[in-house]
């Protein structure tokens, strides 16, 4: 199956958009701001916003840093992204 392409019309249908949506849900679930997440994970607040909007794709290092800041395993974030993508595929 070919990799999913980014779609500017619906960023949540891309891998980046799905990652961003999962990241936002996790961050809000912890009750922290983008600025707090950025500070704890060693990222810039603007970059966290770009990730959440699906405009950037995180490096492996960033994934681990953000996961650590959220007190969650990086694999758990990826499982949630994968699950969301599978649900989207079933509805298409």
Secondary structure, DSSP 4 states (H G I P E B T S, - for coil): -PPPPP-SS-GGGSHHHHHHHHHHHHHHHHT--HHHHHHHHT--HHHHHHHHTTSS---HHHHHHHHHHTTS-HHHHHHHHHHHHHHHHHH-
